[in-house]
Amino acid sequence: MKRLLANTFIFLFLSSVFSISAQNITRFTDNNAFDYGEELTYKLRYSLYINIYVGEAVLKVAPEPKIIGNKPHYHLIGEGKSYKFYDAFMKIRDRYESYVSVNNFLPSASIRVLNEGRYHFDDLTVYNHYKLEAKNKKGQVHKMGIYTQDVLSAIYLARTLEYNNVKNGDSFMMNIFIDDSNYVLGIKYLGRETIKAKDGNTYKCIKLAPILIVDRVFKTQNDMILWISDDKNKIP
């Protein structure tokens, strides 16, 4: 169970980050999906012998833009935590932040603070998209690909994309930088479905199959199906 909630939080939303219309990287053009002050909350359920909700993940957009280098940025915040009753088994208190240019939706900086049981980690990454470099808080510089996104900026970029002109089975790849490493990840478009939630409501959704990072949580690259709302907001 170690780091399960945190990894679930990362990869649940990471899996919604990819455009799927062409082989070239699709860049941000306009944002009609979200606005300053938006907040989304997800309950995380752990299934073993019984199904129980053991934590939650929250995605927030700060109420006001952050000015960096005289340019407006979205301040994106992601928080993952276990509920108090579950802390005795595995206490999770994670926070992700990303400062993303409003104009081109590329991250200028990202922050991660992870507290997962006995595991603690924090880092700051500053991105130079002209030199294609990412620098961590230790001053170490790593090369990165063109149009590289961090986790949070990728989540929100995905919500600005259009899925109307794609076919079943179409896939797309994107550059992601995390843990001082570069990944090229992708997703397959599986069509549209209407699903019924536990609240009794039905939702029209876009169905996606992410290509995942294989680790202790995901054993193969095809271990997840994701549904996002089939509307302008594209909410996971």
N, C-alpha and C positions, 0 to 999 in steps of 0.2 A: 504493500500500500504506500510505501515511501514515495513522496513526490507525485503521487497519482493525481491529486486534486490540481496541483499547479500545472502539471503537464496536460491534464485534461483541459484546463482553462486556456493554455497556450494553443494547443492543436485544434480544439474545437473552433476557435475563431480564426486561427491561421488558415484553416481549411477553406475559409470563404474568401480568400484574398486574390483569386486569380481571374483575369479576363480569359475568355475562351473563344474568341472569334477568329484569331489568326495566329501565325507563327511568330510574327514580330511583336515586341512588347507594346501593348496599348497604353498610351499615356492618358493621364487625367485631362479631361476637357472642361467639365462643369460639374458642380455639386448641387443637385436638387434633392438629395436623399436625407440630409440631416442638417441641423443648425446648432448654433451655440446654446449650451444649456441642456442638451439632450442627455438622458440617462436611461440605460437599459440594464435590467437585473435578470440573471439566470440562476436557477436553483440547480445544484449538482447532486445527482443521485448515485449512490454506490449500491450495486446489486451483487449480493452474495447468496445468502439463504433467504433474506428478506430485502425488500426495496425500501431504502430510507434516504431522505435528503440529508446530506452531511455537510453541505457548504453552499456558497453562492459566489458568482462572479458578477461584477458590475463594470459596465463600460460607460464612461462619461466624457462629454465635451465641455470644457470650461465655459462659463457664461460669457467671457469676453476674449477677444483675440490677444495673443502675446506678440509684442513687437520685438523682433530679433533682426539686427542689421537693417533697421528702418523698413522691414517688411512684415506684414501681418502673418501670424501663424496660428493654426489651431493647436490648442493644448489638449491632448487626448490623454485620458487616464483609464487604466484598467486595474481593478482590484480583485484578488481572489482570496477567500478566507473560508476556513472550516467553522462550523457552528460550535458554540461553547461545549455542548454535550459531547462532541467528538474530539475536542482538543486533547483529551487524555490519551487517545489512540494516535492521533497525528494532527498537530497544530499547524495550520497554514495561515500565514499573513503575508501575502505577496502584493506588490504594487509595481505597475508598469506605467511609464509616462513617455509621451512622444510629442515633440514640437515640430509641426508639419506646415510647410509653406502653403498658404491659401492659394497662391498663384499656380504652382506646378505640382503640389501635393508630394513633394519629396521631403523626407525628414532632415531637420538640421541637427537635432540631438534627441537621444532617447535615454531613459533611466530605468533600471531594474533594481528592486529591493526584494529579495527572497528570504523568507523565514519559514522553513518547512521542517518541523521537528528540530533535530540537532543541526540541520543544514542551514547555513546563513551565507548569503551572497549579495553583493551590491555592485553596480557598475554604472558608468556613464559613458556613452558613446557619442562622439561628435563626427558628423558626416561632411566630407568635402566632395561634392558631386562633380566639381570641375576636375579635380585630380583623381577621382575615383578611389578615395581613401577614407577609411574609418579609423578614428583614434579612440582608444579606451582611456579610462581614468589613470592608468599607469603610464600613459604617454606612448604606448605601443601603437604603431600604425600598421593597418592591414589593408591590402588591396581589396577592392570590391567591384562588382559589375555595374554596368550602366543602369540607371533607373532602379537602384537598389532601395528596398523598403525594409524598415524594421517591422516587428510583429504588429504593433498597433496601427501604424500608418497603412499597412497592407490591408488590415481589416476594413478600415474606413474607405480606402481607395476602391475596394471591391464593391462597395455599396453605391458608387457613382457610375458603375459600368452598366452597359446594356446587354441583355441576353436574348434579344428578339431575333437576331439574324444568325443563329447558330443551329447546328444539327446534332442529333443524338450521337454521342461518341466523340464529338469534337473536344479537343484538349488544348491547353495552353500552359506555358511555363513562365515563371517569374523569378527574379533574383531576390533572395532574402538574406539578410545579415543578422546572425544571432550567435551568441557565445564565441565572439571573435572569429566566426567561420562563415563562409559563403555557402548557400544552398540554392540549387535550382529546383524549385518545386512546381507542381502542377495540379490540375483538376480536370475531371471529365464532366461534361454536361450530359445528364441523363433524362432530360425532358422536364415536363411539368406534372404535378400531382396535386390533388386536393386531399389534405390530411385532417384528421379529427384529433383535437387536443383533449387533455384530461378535463379541461374546463367545459367540454361539451361543444365548443365552437369548432367550425371547420374553416380551414385557411387554404387559399390557393398559393401554391409554392413552386419554386424552381428547385429541382433535385440535382444534387452535385455529388460526385465521388472524388474526394481529395486524394492526391498522391502524397503520402505522409512520410515524415522522418521515422525510420524504424528504430525503436529503442525498447526500454523496458515496458512501456505502455502499449505501443503498437508493434505487433510482431511481423506484419507485412505492410506493404505500401497501400493496401486497399481495405483497411480495417474500419473505415468510417463512411457513413452516408450523412449528408448534410442537406437540410431544407432551409431555404431563405424565402421570405415573403415575395410573392410575384406582384410587386407594385413598385412605385418609385422609391420607397424607403429601403427595400431589400434587407429586411431585418433577419438575422439568423434565428 
